[in-house]
Amino acid sequence: MSSPSDLTGEKQQFFEARKKVFPRKVNGTYRRLKWVIMAVTLTIYYVTPWLRWDRGPYAPDQAVLIDLANRRFYMFSIEIWPNEFYYVVGLLVMAAIGLFLVTSAVGRAWCGYACPQTVWTDLFVHVERLVEGDRNAQIRLDKAPWGAKKIGKRGLKYAIWLYIAAATGGAWIWYFADAPTLFMDFIHGTAPFAAYAAVGILTFTTFTLGGFMREQVCIYMCPWPRIQGAMMDEKSLGVTYKYWRGEPRTHGLKRAHAQPLTDLAEGEKVGDCIDCNACVAVCPTGIDIREGPQIGCITCGLCIDACDEIMAKVGREPKLIGYATAADEALIKQGKEPVSAKKRLLRPRTLIYFLLWCGVGLGMLFVLGNRARIGIDVLQTRNPLWVQLADGSIRNTYTLKIRNMEARPRTVEITVDGIDAVLWNDRGSRDDAAQAVRLEVPADKVAKTQLFVAAPGAGPQRTDVVFTVRALDQDGASASDESFFERPEGSR
């Protein structure tokens, strides 16, 4: 299939070919902040599965564990069961509102500092710089023909990348099983196939996305920048080039030593920007911040550090590039003071997001603190729907699942309300029928039992009933589930 052509017959390009980005090393406030956040986030990711948390003899002692085999999610003292999936939904809602709050308060700070793609790409870039040298050395190596030196450096770099990627994939699977046990099984080749497959997939994706695609993920693959673009307004914080101060640009240090905005010649003015391209050289996505807001800017602040270095060398005020809002720009150009950070943070939209975030979190904590630690699910056996006993009474059969959500065995009592009936389960007989049935439920388990309910034959064809399970301990927790009792038609 041929490419479309314009009226001149020349082929049109719908996509620009990727230009390799070689970020230059920079030091400064925001670079140090990125180092701290990288260290904290990577430590949390790699260390968390190895933390222990004592839950007693009947529950796992891994602090954070997604136990798929037993369908549990443990996070320190919190245990989430499958029927409590709404807590996971609540956490996802909080995460979404939290991103909205961060965007409203500090723009794309998440993208620039804490996004996993940013953190691992930053780590890979530092490895690349350690092996191949800084920006200029990397460019020279990239253009150089393949030889022993280039092969050696690229091989070493890829080997370190691969190690980091494998460690990333390995750390992920520790969250789904007891980390020390799975680690030994993994080393000895006895771990489940799913563990090896997961590590392989995550190793490949981390190696590819962090090592080769980098800024392409942020610009083209990730939907969040486009969502943020729709959310931001003139009061949203972002990295801004102060063009009213930097323009017109000079070229080189010599001319820049003239006083800013003073005549160099008749009708000629000079701004603070010396067009050194330091801001472009350090940008991890390779954009020019002086061209204005753009989707490729992740607001990491490295261009601010680079520009401040240059401004210090040429004797200019810092923050020619800095964090600012469009509203602040308008005020500064008018010679007015910009809005204070406190006032900007306390604007209505930010407060609404914050209150929503707190409301969801407090609501979840309230429900979590007051939830019953026992549960019951009742399913009526439909084949047969009912059985007539020798004494003329009608028996219905039910399958009950009793959840003991405590880390200790419990004795529970099951009763039925709404009908005059006697009960017995599959561990007893008709001779053991009584108004209630007792059952031992193991710690942190679901006990399944078949319950038989017998009631007089005369009565409505269908009667609504309520099954109640109550723990026979000091807790005395109880839970109920509704069902119905069936009789043959015409039994009145």
C-alpha positions in Angstrom: 0.0 0.0 0.0 1.5 3.3 -1.1 1.8 6.3 1.1 -0.6 9.2 0.5 0.8 12.1 -1.4 0.1 15.8 -1.5 -0.6 17.8 -4.7 3.1 18.0 -5.5 3.4 14.2 -5.5 5.6 14.2 -2.4 4.8 11.5 0.2 3.2 12.8 3.4 4.5 11.7 6.8 1.8 11.2 9.4 4.3 10.2 12.1 7.6 11.8 12.9 10.5 9.3 13.2 11.8 9.0 16.7 14.8 11.1 17.5 17.0 9.5 20.2 17.2 11.5 23.4 20.5 11.6 25.4 19.7 13.6 28.6 22.7 15.5 30.0 23.6 15.1 33.7 22.5 18.0 35.8 22.6 18.9 39.5 20.2 21.0 41.5 17.2 21.1 43.7 14.8 19.1 41.5 17.4 16.6 40.6 18.1 15.9 44.3 14.3 15.6 44.8 14.1 13.1 42.0 16.9 11.1 43.6 15.1 11.0 47.0 11.7 10.0 45.4 13.4 7.3 43.3 15.2 5.9 46.3 12.0 5.9 48.4 9.7 4.4 45.7 12.2 1.7 44.6 12.8 0.7 48.3 9.1 0.4 48.9 8.7 -1.7 45.8 11.6 -4.1 46.4 11.5 -4.4 50.2 7.7 -4.5 51.0 7.2 -8.2 50.1 9.9 -9.2 52.6 8.4 -7.4 55.5 6.8 -9.7 58.2 3.6 -9.1 60.1 2.4 -11.4 62.9 -1.2 -12.4 62.4 -1.2 -15.4 64.7 -0.7 -19.1 63.9 -3.5 -19.4 61.4 -2.7 -16.7 58.9 0.4 -15.8 56.7 3.0 -13.5 58.3 3.8 -11.6 55.1 3.0 -7.9 55.6 1.6 -7.3 52.1 0.3 -10.4 50.3 -2.2 -11.0 47.4 -3.1 -14.6 48.2 -4.8 -15.7 45.0 -4.9 -19.4 46.1 -7.0 -18.6 49.1 -8.6 -15.5 47.7 -7.3 -13.1 50.3 -5.6 -9.7 50.3 -3.5 -8.9 53.3 -2.0 -5.4 54.1 -0.5 -5.3 57.5 -3.4 -5.6 59.9 -6.1 -5.4 57.2 -7.5 -8.6 55.5 -9.8 -8.3 52.5 -12.0 -11.2 51.5 -13.5 -11.8 48.0 -16.9 -10.6 49.2 -15.3 -7.3 50.3 -14.0 -6.4 46.9 -15.6 -3.0 47.3 -12.6 -2.0 49.4 -10.4 -2.6 46.4 -12.8 -0.4 44.4 -12.6 2.2 47.1 -8.8 2.2 46.9 -8.9 2.6 43.1 -11.4 5.5 43.5 -9.1 7.1 46.1 -6.1 6.7 43.7 -8.0 8.3 40.8 -9.2 11.2 43.0 -5.6 11.5 44.4 -4.3 11.9 40.9 -6.9 14.6 40.2 -5.9 16.3 43.5 -2.2 16.2 42.6 -2.9 17.6 39.1 -5.1 20.4 40.5 -2.5 21.3 43.1 0.9 20.8 41.5 0.2 19.9 37.8 1.9 16.9 36.4 4.1 16.2 39.4 3.1 12.6 39.4 4.4 12.1 35.9 7.7 13.9 36.7 8.6 12.3 39.9 6.6 9.2 41.0 5.2 7.5 37.9 6.8 4.0 37.6 7.7 4.7 34.0 9.5 7.8 35.1 11.3 6.1 38.0 12.6 3.1 36.0 13.5 5.2 33.0 15.5 7.6 35.2 17.3 4.6 36.7 18.1 3.2 33.3 19.4 6.6 32.1 21.7 6.7 35.1 23.0 3.3 34.3 23.6 4.3 30.7 25.4 7.4 31.8 27.6 5.4 34.2 28.6 3.0 31.5 28.8 5.2 28.3 29.5 8.6 29.8 27.5 11.8 29.7 25.4 13.2 26.8 28.3 14.0 24.4 30.0 10.7 24.9 26.8 8.9 24.3 26.1 10.7 21.1 29.7 9.9 19.9 29.3 6.3 20.8 25.9 6.1 19.1 27.4 7.4 15.8 30.6 5.4 16.0 30.8 2.2 14.0 30.5 -1.1 15.7 33.7 -2.3 17.3 35.0 -3.9 20.4 34.6 -0.8 22.5 31.1 -0.1 21.4 30.0 -3.7 21.7 31.6 -4.0 25.2 29.9 -0.8 26.5 26.5 -1.7 25.0 26.8 -5.3 26.3 27.6 -4.1 29.8 24.8 -1.6 29.7 22.2 -4.1 28.5 23.4 -6.6 31.0 22.8 -4.2 33.9 19.4 -3.2 32.4 18.4 -6.8 32.1 19.4 -7.5 35.7 17.3 -4.5 36.9 14.4 -5.6 34.7 14.6 -9.2 36.1 14.8 -7.9 39.6 11.7 -5.8 38.9 9.8 -8.8 37.6 11.0 -11.0 40.4 9.9 -8.4 43.0 6.4 -8.4 41.6 5.8 -12.1 42.0 6.8 -12.0 45.7 3.6 -10.1 46.4 1.5 -13.1 45.4 3.1 -15.8 47.6 5.3 -16.1 50.7 8.4 -14.3 49.4 11.2 -16.5 51.0 9.5 -19.7 50.0 8.8 -18.7 46.5 12.3 -17.3 46.1 13.8 -20.7 47.0 11.4 -22.5 44.8 12.2 -20.1 41.9 15.9 -20.6 42.3 15.6 -24.4 42.4 13.3 -24.5 39.4 10.3 -25.8 41.3 8.1 -22.7 41.3 4.8 -22.7 39.3 5.1 -22.0 35.6 3.0 -18.8 36.1 5.8 -17.4 38.3 8.4 -17.9 35.5 6.0 -16.5 32.9 5.2 -13.4 35.0 8.9 -12.7 35.6 9.7 -13.2 31.9 6.9 -10.8 30.7 7.7 -8.2 33.3 11.4 -8.4 32.5 10.8 -7.9 28.8 8.4 -5.0 29.4 10.7 -3.2 31.9 13.7 -3.7 29.7 11.9 -2.4 26.6 9.9 0.4 28.1 12.6 1.7 30.4 15.5 1.1 28.1 14.4 1.8 24.6 10.9 3.4 24.4 11.3 5.8 27.3 9.7 9.1 26.3 7.6 7.4 23.6 5.6 5.8 26.5 4.9 9.2 28.0 4.1 11.0 24.7 2.2 8.4 22.8 1.2 5.3 24.9 0.1 6.7 28.2 -3.4 8.2 28.3 -2.9 10.2 31.5 -1.1 13.3 29.9 -4.2 13.8 27.7 -6.5 13.5 30.6 -4.4 15.9 32.6 -4.4 18.3 29.6 -8.2 18.4 29.8 -8.1 19.0 33.6 -5.5 21.8 33.7 -6.5 25.4 33.5 -4.8 28.8 33.9 -4.3 28.2 37.6 -2.6 24.9 37.2 1.1 24.7 38.1 3.6 23.8 35.5 7.2 24.3 34.3 7.2 27.6 32.4 9.7 29.5 30.4 9.3 33.2 31.2 9.5 34.5 27.7 8.8 38.1 28.7 12.1 38.0 30.6 14.1 35.7 28.3 13.3 37.2 24.9 14.8 38.3 22.7 17.5 35.7 23.1 21.2 36.3 22.7 23.7 33.7 21.5 26.6 32.8 23.7 28.0 34.1 27.0 29.8 37.2 25.6 26.7 39.1 24.5 24.8 37.9 27.5 27.1 39.9 29.8 25.3 43.1 28.6 22.6 44.3 31.0 19.2 42.7 30.4 16.8 44.7 28.3 19.3 47.4 27.6 20.2 48.7 24.2 22.9 46.9 22.4 22.4 48.9 19.3 19.7 51.2 18.1 16.3 49.5 18.5 17.9 46.2 19.7 17.1 44.6 23.1 18.4 41.5 24.8 16.8 39.1 27.2 18.2 36.7 29.8 18.1 33.6 27.6 21.4 33.0 25.9 20.0 30.2 23.7 22.5 27.7 25.1 19.9 24.8 24.8 20.9 23.5 28.3 17.2 23.1 29.1 16.7 20.9 26.0 19.9 18.9 26.7 18.7 17.7 30.1 15.1 17.1 29.2 14.3 13.3 29.5 11.7 13.7 26.7 13.8 15.9 24.5 11.4 18.9 24.2 12.2 22.6 24.2 10.3 24.1 27.1 10.7 27.6 25.5 8.1 26.6 22.9 5.4 26.6 25.6 3.2 24.0 27.2 3.3 20.6 25.4 2.3 17.1 26.1 5.9 15.9 26.2 6.7 18.0 29.3 6.4 15.8 32.4 7.3 18.8 34.7 10.3 17.0 36.3 12.0 20.4 36.8 15.4 19.3 35.4 15.3 22.1 32.9 14.9 24.5 35.9 18.1 23.2 37.4 20.0 23.4 34.1 18.8 27.0 33.4 19.7 28.1 37.0 23.2 26.8 36.5 23.6 29.0 33.3 21.9 32.0 34.9 24.4 31.8 37.8 27.3 31.7 35.3 26.2 34.8 33.4 25.1 36.7 36.5 21.4 36.7 35.9 18.6 36.0 38.4 17.6 32.3 38.6 14.2 30.8 37.6 14.1 32.0 34.1 12.5 28.6 33.8 10.4 27.8 36.9 7.2 26.4 38.2 4.4 28.9 37.6 0.8 29.2 36.4 -0.6 31.0 33.4 -2.5 33.3 35.8 0.8 34.1 37.5 2.4 34.9 34.2 -0.3 37.4 33.4 0.2 39.1 36.8 4.0 39.2 36.5 3.8 40.8 33.1 1.6 43.5 34.6 4.2 44.1 37.3 2.0 42.5 40.0 2.9 39.9 42.6 1.9 36.3 41.7 -0.7 34.4 43.7 0.8 32.8 46.9 1.2 29.0 47.0 -1.3 28.8 49.9 -4.0 30.7 48.1 -3.4 28.6 44.9 -3.7 25.3 46.9 -6.9 26.5 48.7 -8.9 27.1 45.6 -12.3 25.5 45.3 -11.5 22.7 42.9 -8.5 21.5 44.9 -10.5 21.6 48.1 -13.3 19.6 46.5 -10.9 16.9 45.4 -9.3 16.9 48.8 -12.6 16.6 50.6 -13.8 13.8 48.3 -10.5 11.9 48.8 -10.8 12.2 52.6 -14.5 11.3 52.5 -13.9 8.1 50.6 -10.9 7.2 52.8 -12.8 7.9 56.1 -15.8 6.0 54.8 -13.7 3.0 54.1 -12.0 3.2 57.5 -15.4 3.4 59.2 -16.8 0.4 57.4 -13.6 -1.5 57.9 -13.6 -0.8 61.6 -17.3 -1.9 62.0 -17.5 -4.8 59.7 -18.6 -8.2 61.0 -15.9 -10.8 61.1 -18.3 -13.6 60.2 -20.4 -14.1 57.1 -23.0 -16.5 55.6 -24.1 -17.4 52.1 -27.2 -19.6 51.5 -28.0 -21.4 48.3 -31.2 -23.5 48.1 -30.8 -26.9 46.5 -33.2 -27.1 43.6 -33.1 -30.8 42.8 -35.2 -31.9 44.4 -36.9 -28.7 45.4 -38.6 -30.4 48.4 -39.0 -33.8 50.0 -42.0 -35.1 52.0 -40.9 -37.0 55.1 -42.7 -40.0 56.6 -44.4 -37.8 59.3 -45.9 -35.5 56.6 -43.4 -32.6 57.1 -41.6 -31.0 54.2 -37.9 -30.9 54.0 -35.8 -28.4 52.1 -32.1 -28.6 51.6 -29.6 -25.7 51.6 -25.9 -25.3 51.0 -24.4 -22.9 53.5 -20.9 -21.3 53.4 -19.9 -19.9 56.7 -17.0 -17.4 56.7 -14.8 -17.1 59.7 -12.8 -13.9 59.2 -10.9 -14.2 62.5 -7.4 -15.7 62.8 -8.7 -18.4 65.2 -11.2 -21.3 65.1 -14.7 -20.4 66.1 -17.9 -22.3 67.1 -21.0 -20.9 65.5 -24.7 -21.5 65.8 -27.0 -21.5 62.8 -30.8 -20.7 63.2 -33.7 -20.1 60.8 -36.3 -17.3 61.3 -39.6 -16.9 59.6 -40.8 -20.5 59.8 -41.4 -23.1 62.6 -38.8 -25.6 61.6 -36.1 -28.0 62.9 -32.6 -28.2 61.5 -29.8 -30.7 61.1 -26.8 -30.8 58.8 -24.9 -33.4 56.8 -22.8 -34.2 59.9 -25.8 -35.3 61.8 -29.2 -37.1 61.2 -32.9 -36.5 61.5 -32.7 -37.7 65.1 -30.4 -34.8 65.9 -32.8 -32.2 64.6 -33.2 -29.1 66.8 -33.9 -25.4 66.6 -30.2 -24.6 65.9 -27.2 -26.3 64.5 -23.6 -25.8 65.8 -20.6 -25.9 63.6 -16.8 -25.6 64.0 -15.3 -23.2 61.5 -11.5 -23.2 61.1 -9.5 -20.0 61.5 -9.6 -17.7 58.5 -11.5 -20.2 56.4 -14.9 -20.9 54.8 -16.8 -23.9 56.1 -19.2 -25.5 53.7 -22.1 -27.6 55.0 -25.4 -29.0 53.8 -28.3 -27.9 56.0 -31.7 -29.7 56.1 -34.7 -27.8 57.2 -38.0 -29.6 58.1 -41.3 -27.8 58.6 -45.0 -28.8 58.8 -46.5 -29.8 55.5 -49.4 -27.4 55.8 -48.5 -23.8 54.9 -47.8 -21.4 52.0 -46.2 -22.7 48.9 -43.2 -20.4 49.4 -42.2 -18.8 52.7 -39.4 -16.2 53.1 -36.9 -17.3 55.7 -33.7 -15.8 57.2 -30.6 -17.8 58.1 -28.5 -16.4 60.9 -25.1 -17.5 62.0 -23.8 -16.3 65.4 -20.4 -16.8 66.9 -20.4 -18.4 70.3 -17.6 -16.4 71.8 -17.2 -13.1 73.5 -17.3 -11.4 70.2 -20.8 -12.6 69.5 -20.7 -11.4 65.9 -23.5 -12.5 63.6 -24.5 -12.3 60.0 -27.7 -13.2 58.0 -28.8 -14.2 54.6 -32.2 -14.5 53.1 -33.8 -17.4 51.2 -37.2 -19.2 51.1 -38.8 -22.4 52.1 -40.8 -24.4 49.4 -43.8 -26.7 49.9 -45.7 -28.6 47.2 -48.6 -26.7 45.6 -51.9 -27.1 47.3 -50.3 -27.9 50.7 -52.6 -25.5 52.5 
